[in-house]
Amino acid sequence: MCGIAGIRRFDGAPVSREVLAEMAKRLHHRGPDDSGFFSDGSIGFAHTRLSIIDLAGSPQPMAGASGTTTIAFNGEILNYRQLRTELPYPFRTNGDTEVLLALYEQHGPSAVAKLRGQFAYAIHDAHTRETHLFRDRLGILPLYYYADSAMFAFASEIKALLPAIGTAAVDHESLHDYLAHRSVPAPHTLVRGVRKVPQGHHLVVTAKGQVRTEPYWELPRESEIRQVTPEEAVRLVDEALTASVRDALVADVPVGAYLSGGVDSSLITALVARERGDAELHTFSAGFGDPRVDEIHHAEKVAGLVGSRHHNVIVTADDFRDSWAKLSWHRDAPLSEPADVAVFRLAELARRDVKVVLSGEGSDELFGGYPKYRFAQATRLAGIAPSFALKRLEKALPASKARLGVALRAISEPSYAERMRGWFAPFTVSERAALLGGPATRSVLAPYENGRGDALRRMLYADSHTWLADNLLERGDRMSMAASLELRPPFLDHRVAELAFSLPSNVKVRGGTTKWVVKEVARQHLPTDIVDRPKSGFKVPLDAWFRDGLRDMAYDLLTGPTSFVGKTFDRAAVRSLLDDHDSGDRNEQPRIWTLLSLEVWHQTLSW
């Protein structure tokens, strides 16, 4: 993985080498092994490299053999060796970067359809005077941009754009999105004027300075569902996932695996161990020193079964206090999930032994792994229940019934789209309006309103385009890159994703069992007790920490006289949240975390 950045000016001014250098400096953690620059009048690229393939070669930015193309590339093209054999090109290196250039010179922008892997890259074509940006199909790797009448700038992270665009300001409309999603769905961000290239999209900057984006890939539609038996579905998923893991092991450096002890990471680890044979495999897990949430003993059991060399790290409340600001800087946004801190500590641990890790990310959103998917149809029909009654019941629940409370909050929302996103929303529509003094004026509900089949397919489609792409994958990228570690999720090979959306819903949630087809695949590689144990997830005991180790920090930051949250939101409502949680009557941890993360992030940015 690497960091890329660039500027294209439309006002006749040359691109500043000093600005490019400052942009690259802010991406050093993404590529500590090397850096490089390209500039030619009004166009300039910067690159920082984490060497994974062709370690001694493939410096970037790289010029093509034609002399008219230049690339800045972040990611890995896992089928580059096969593609290389198909191209009549005078290759000078042994890496995947030059294969990308050769593909573009032969096929133009449509070459992206031939790629397998995870990527974000920019190619400037001096012949057409166009600059092309591409982001991978599922949004594994990030790509941001800023455009005005004078220039266009892009970068792997928002912080790297700031030297080019100057001062930053909060996009207050995006605060509504953040309170609803814990992150901001593409193409928007919390920084005014900065946008994301959406997953699976191609952006073009024309010779006249026009900027347009268009999708080059999408998930299969309902008409493409295969009519297969459950047994056939299991075989297809097993074959696709095995092929994806095999491809994900392509590297010239050591590769390890995250191992939480859950079915997804355990399955990936078992497949990796089978592919590597007798080669040493390092696995990594995190715990919290809390028996209510720790899964370390499950991870150690799987490690013993596959024969990996296993490593653990324990995350404490002090880790949150000490690293929150640093990780908010890396995230370029509020830490949307408490697990962000644990994921970073895990990446730190892994980086001591390997440069690349595989994870189980994406399985839940493609194959229906969350408990809420059992109630997909109920979510669609829930509007017939009186909203006020559901909200009153949710308020009356004790803290021990938090999961039921989440369900009641979700199905009490006024529209089907709001009910679908309400399962992950910290604040309801009415709560967001009260905190911000009015309703949102911009809608980002398109993925939730998309009519792509039955209720479960609609939920999965929405979650893969919002929760997965804009929350979990952003977290995975930033927290791993903060430790200069490359993260690869085999479930998010686009062939696996296409297969998942071509399978009928009855092999995903079957007989009340979520992620049925994945669990049946796992049975072929793992003991039954690992496959069938209840889903736990990466839980952090913040409910207790906000009453103890992090209590004073929360009150000081959210209710103090200089608090951004206190000035922007209803201060009395914020204090009420803290008091209700501190009393033990309610578990307001998700909402406190959401506001506290926003406050910490705001303090880290140069406004």
N, C-alpha and C positions, 0 to 999 in steps of 0.2 A: 504494500500500500504506500501511497505517496501523497504529497500535497501539490496542487496546481493552482495557478493564478495567472491573470492576464488583464491587459487593458487594450482597448481599441479606441482611438480618438477620432472624432468627426469634425473638430474645429480647426484642424491644420496644425495644432501643436504636437511636438514629438512626445512620445512616451518617456517619462522620466525613469532612468535606470535606478535612481535612488528610491523612488516609490516602489518599483518592482522588488528591490532588495528588502525593503521594509515589509512588503507583503509576504515574501518568502520567509523572512525571519519569524513571522507569526505562525508559520506552518512548519517550523523546524522539527517539532515533536512528531509530525507525520512522516518526516523523511530525514532522519539524522545522519544517514550514510553519505549523502552527496547533495549538491544543489547546482542549478544551472539557470542561464538566462538567454533569452532571444529578444532582440529588438530590431526593428526596421522602420524607422520613422514613426508612423502613427499606430503601429502594432507592437506589442511586447508580451512575452510569456515568461513566467517564472516556474521553477519546479524544485521540489525537495524530495529526495528519494530514500525509501526504505527498500533495500536490495533484497529481493526474494528469488528472482529468476535472472539468469545471466549476470551474476554478481559483479564481474569485472567489466562488463560491457554495457551497452544500452544507455548511455548518458542522455539526459533530457534537459531542455526541449531538443527534439530531434528533427532534422530536416530530411525530406524524402529524396529519393534518387532523381526525381524530375527537377528538383531545384525550386519547385513552386509550392511545396507543402511543408508545413511545420506542425508538430504535435506536442502537446503537453498531456500526459496520460497518468491517471491514477487507477490502479486496480490490477486485475489478473485476467488474462484471456486464457482460459484453461484448455481450449482446443487449438492453441496457436501452432503446435507442432504439425497437426494435421493440415491446417490452413496453409502453412508455409510450403508444404509439398505441392499444393495446387496452384501456386503463384509463380509465374515466370518473372522473377524480380532479382536484381543483383544485390542480394542481402550482404550486409557488412557486419551484422551482429547475430547473436544466437537467442535473442529475447523476443518477447511478444509485442513490444512497442513498434518495432520496425514492421512486424506483420500487419499491425493496424494501418500503418502508413501505406504499405503495399496494397492492402485491401481497398483503401480509399482511392488510391491512384488508379486502380483497375475498375472499381465498381461505383465510386462516388459515395454519397451519404448512405445509399441503400446497403452498403457493406455491413452496417451494424447488425443486420438480420442474421449474419453468419456467425456471430460471436456467442460463445458460451463463457459465462464467468460473471464477475462483478466489476463495474467500470464507471468512470466518469472521465471524459476526455474532451479536449478542444483541438480542432484542426483549423489552421488558417490556410486558405487556398489563394495564393497570390494571383493565380490565373483568373479566377472568377471574382476575386476581391470579396469573397464571403468567408465568414468565420462560423464554424459549426461546433456546437456543443452537444454531447450525448450523455444521458444518464441511464444506467442499467435498468432492466425491465421491472424489477421488484423494488428498486430504490435502496439497494444495500449501501451504495456509496453516495456521498452528498455532492451537491453542486449548486452554488448560489450565484446570483448576478445582480447588477445594478445598471440601470440605463437612464440617461437623460439626453438632451439635445447635443451635448458636447462630447460624451463618451459612453462606452460600454465597458464594464469591468466584471470579471468572474473570479471565483475562488472556491476551494474546497470547504472553507469555513468562513463565517461572516466576519470574524475578527480580521481576517486577511484582506477584506474589502475596505476596511476603514481608512487605511493610508491613502487609498485612491479617492474615496468619496468625502473624506473630511469628517465633520461632526455627524453624530448619529442621534436619532430621536426615537422614542417609543411610538409604535403604531397602535394608537389606543383602540382602534377597531379590532385589532387582533387580540386584545385583552379578552374580549368576549369569546373568541375561539379558544384561547388558552384555558379559560375557566371551564369550558365545555369539554375539552379534550386532554388537558394537561400538557398539550403541545399545540402547535399551530399547523393545520393542514396546508399542504402545498396548493397554490404557489406562494402563499403569504408567509411572513415571518413577523416576529415581534419588533423588528427594526424597520422603521419607515423607509420605503423605497427599495428595500432588499427583498428579493424574491428567490424561491427555489425553482430549479428545473424539476418538474414533476417526474415521477418514476416512469420509465419507458417512453420518454419524450426526447425529441430532437429540437434544438433551438438554432435558428439561423440569424446571423447579423449580416444584412446585405451591404452592398457597396454604398448605398445611400443612407445607411445608418438605421434602417428599419429592423425591428426585432420581432420575430414570430416564433411560436412554438407549435409543435404538432406531435401527436403520438405516432410511434413507429411499431408499437406492439400493444396488445391488450389480452386479457384473460379470455378463455373460450366462453362463448355465449350459450344460452340454454339449448339452442338448436344443435350444439355440438356435443351434448351429453351422450356418452357411450352406453349402450345397452349390454351390460356385463353382469355376470353372476358375482356374488360376494367373493367366491373363491378366485375368480379371475381378477377381481379388483386387488385382492391381496397379492397375487403374483405380480401384477403390473407395478404396484407400488414398490414391492421388494426389488424388482429389477431396476426401476428408475432410480431408487434411492441408492442402491449399490453402485450403479454407474456414476451417480453424482458424487458419492464419497470417493470413488476411485479418481475421478477428475480433480476433486478438491485437494488431493494429496500431491498434486504437481507443484514442486518447489525445489529449489537448490539449497534449502536451509531446513533445520529441524521443524517438524510439525507435531503438535500435541492436540489435546481435546479437552474441552470443558466437560465436567462430569458432575452434575448436581445430584444424581441418584434418581431423577425422574425418568419416565419412559423415553422421552425424546433424546436427551443427551446420552442415556445408557445405550439406546439403539445405535446412535451415531458412533459411540465409542466401540461397541461390539463390531460394527462393520469396519471401522478403521483398523482394529486389532486383527481382523481376519485378512484384510488387504495387505497389511504390513508383515504378517507372518511372525518371524522371530525377532524382527527389528524392535528395539526398545521404544516404548510408547509412554510419554508423560501425560498424566491426567491431573486436573485441577478442580477443586471445589472450595466454596466459601461457607462459613457458618457464623452464627451470632452468639454463641455461648448461651442459647436459650432453647431448652428442650421442646418448647411448644412449636418451634419453627425450623429447627436444624434438621438437615437431611444428610449430614456428613457421614453418618454410619451407613446409610443406604449407598452413598457414593463409594465408600470404602469396600462395601460388599461387591459391587460391580467391578471395581478395580481389581479385586482379588480374583474374580472369575475370568477376566480377560488378561490378567497378568501384567497390568500397567504399573508403572512407577508413579504412585499417587502423592499429591501434595495438597495440604489444606491451609486455609487462612481464616482466622477469626476476626470478624468485624465488630467494633464496639461503638458506643455512643461518641467516644472521643474521636473516632475516625470521621464521623459526620461533622462534628464541630470543627475539627482541624482542616478538613479537606473540602468543605462545602464551597467556599469561595473559589478555590483553585479549580474545582471540577465544573463550576458554573462558567468560568472563563473558557474552559475547554469545550463545554457543551454549546456555547454561544446562545444559551437559552436557559430558563430555569430547569433544574433537575426534576424532570417530570415524575420520576419514580424513586422511592427510597432505595430501591435496589441499584440505582446508578452508582452509588458509593461502593457498594459491595462488588459490582462488576468491575470497577476500577481497581479495587484491591486485588481482585482475582487476576486481572490483566497484569498488574505489577508482579504478582507471584509467578504467573506463567512466563513472563518475559525473561526471567532468570535462566530458563532452560530451553525455550523455543522462541521462534520468531513468528510462527503462524499457529493459530488454534482453530479447531472446528467446533461448532456449537449446534444446538438443536433448535435454534430460533426459527420461527415461521411455521412450525408444524400445527400449532393451535389454530392459527388464522386460515390455513389452507384446508385442514382436515376436520375442524370442528372440535377443538379440545377444551374450550372453556365450559364451565357448568351452565352458563347462560344459553348455550346453543340447544340445550334440551328444551328450552322455553321459547324457541324462535317463533313458533306459531302463536303462542300466547302473547308474545310481544306485538304481533301484528293485530291481534283482536282486542288487546287490553284497553283500547280507547272506550269500550263500552262501560267500563267501571268508573264510578264517580272519582274524579281526581282528588277532590278535597278529602274524601274518606281514606284514600290510600295514603295521602301525605300525613293525615292525622295518625293513622296506624303506625307509619314509619317513625314518627316523632316519639311515639309511646314505647317503642321497642327498647329493651335494655342493650347495653354495649355488647353483650355476649351474642346478640342476634344480628351482627353487622352484615352478614351475607344476605339475610332476608331483607334487611333495610335497603341494601343496594337494589335488590329486585323491585321493591315497592317504589323506590324513588324513580327507577327507570320506567316502570309501566304507568306511573301517574303523569308522565309528560303528555302534552296536548296533541302531538302528531306522531305518526308512525316513525318518521325519520328521527324525531327527537327521542322517541322511546328506544330506538336502536342504539343511538349514541349515548343514551342515558346510562347504560350499563357501566360505562367507563367514566362518566362525567362526574367530577367532584361536586359541581353546583348545577342545580336545575335551571330551567329557563327563567323562572320567576326570581330565583336567588341571584342569578347573574344580573338581571335587570335592576334589582334592588341595590346590589353592590356598586353598579356602574351608573346608576341614575337614569336608566332607560334601556330599551331593548336594542339588540344588534341591528344595524342597518345593512349589513352585508351577510349573505348566506353562503355557507360552505357545506351545504347538506346534499350536494349532488350525488356523492357515492351512496348515501343512505336512501335516496329516492330512486335510484336506478332500478328499473324493473327487469332484473336478470334471472327470473325464475321463482322458485318457491322461497318461503320465508328464510330457510337456512342459507340457501345460496346468496340471498340478498344480504344477510348479516355477514357472511364470510367475505363477500365482495367489498362491502363497506369497510370492514375491519382491515382487510389487506391494503386498502387505499388510504387509510387514516391511521388507525392505532399502530399497525405494523410499520408502515413506511415512515410516518412522521414522529413516532415515539420510540418504539423498540429498536428499530434499525438505526435511528439517530443516536440513541443511547449506546448501542453496541459499537458503532463506529467511533464516537468521540471518546468513550471510556477506554477502548482498546488502543486507539491512537495516542491518547494521553500517556500511555506506557510504551509507545512505539511498537505495538503488537498488531499483527494483521489477523482479522477475524473472518472466518469463512463459514457460512451457514448452508450445508448441503441441501436442506429442505427447500431452499430458495433458488436452486437451479431452476431456470425457467421451464425446463422440460418436466420437472416434478410438479411445478405450479400448474402448468397446462394440463397435466394428467389429473391433478386434484380437482380442477374445475370442469373436467370432462366426465368425472364420476358422479353417479346419482347420489343424492343426499342420504339415501338409506344405507350406504356403506360408511358414512361418516358418523352419524348418530344413529345407533341401531339398538333397539330394545332398551333404551335409556342409557346406553354406554356411549360416551363421547369419544371421538377419535378412534372409532372401532377398527377401521382398516389399518391404521398405524399400529394399534395394539396387537392385531393379529399378525402383522409382519414381525413385530418385536418378539412374539412367542416363538418364532422360529430361530431366534438368536439369544434369548434371555430366559431365565427361570420365570415361572408363572407368578411367583410372589412379588417380583419386581414389576412385572407388567400390570398386575391387578391392584397394587396398593393405591390408596386414594391420592388424587392429585394435590400437591401441597403448594407448588409455586415457590418463587424466590421471595419469601416474606421477611420483612424486617420488623422487629418488635417496637415500632415507634409509638404505639399507644402507651406503653409503659415509659419509654424514654421522654415523651413530651410531658409526663407528670414528674419526671425526676431529672435525669442528666441534661436534658435539653429544654427544660421548662423555662428557666430564666432567659435563656437566649431567645426563645419564641416570643415571650412577652416584650422584651426589650426591642426586638427588631420590628415587630408588627404594630406596636402601640406607642413607640417612642416619637418624640417631636419631629425628627427628620425622616421618618419612615415614608418611603414611596407608597407602600400599600396604604398606610394611614392617611396619606394625602389624597390618594386616588380613589379609594373605596370608602364605604361607610365605616368610620372608625368604631362606632358603637357595636355594629354587627360583628366586626372582627374580634373585639374584646369579648363579646358574648360567646363566640366560638371557643376561645381559649378558656373562658371560665367554665363553660359546660363540660369541656373535656377534663379540665383539672379537677372538677368535682367527682369525676368517675361515673356520673349519670349517663353520659353519652360518649361514644367513640368518634370524635371529630378529627381523628388523625388525617384522613385523606384531604380534608379541606384546609387544615392547618398547614400540612405539608405543601399544598399547592400555593398558598399565599406566602409562606415563608421562603419557598424556593424562588418565587418571583422577586421578593425583596432582596435576597442574597445576590441573585443574578444582576439586578439593577445596580447594585453597589459595585459590581466588578467591571462594568462597561465604562468606557471613556465617553461621556456624553458631551 
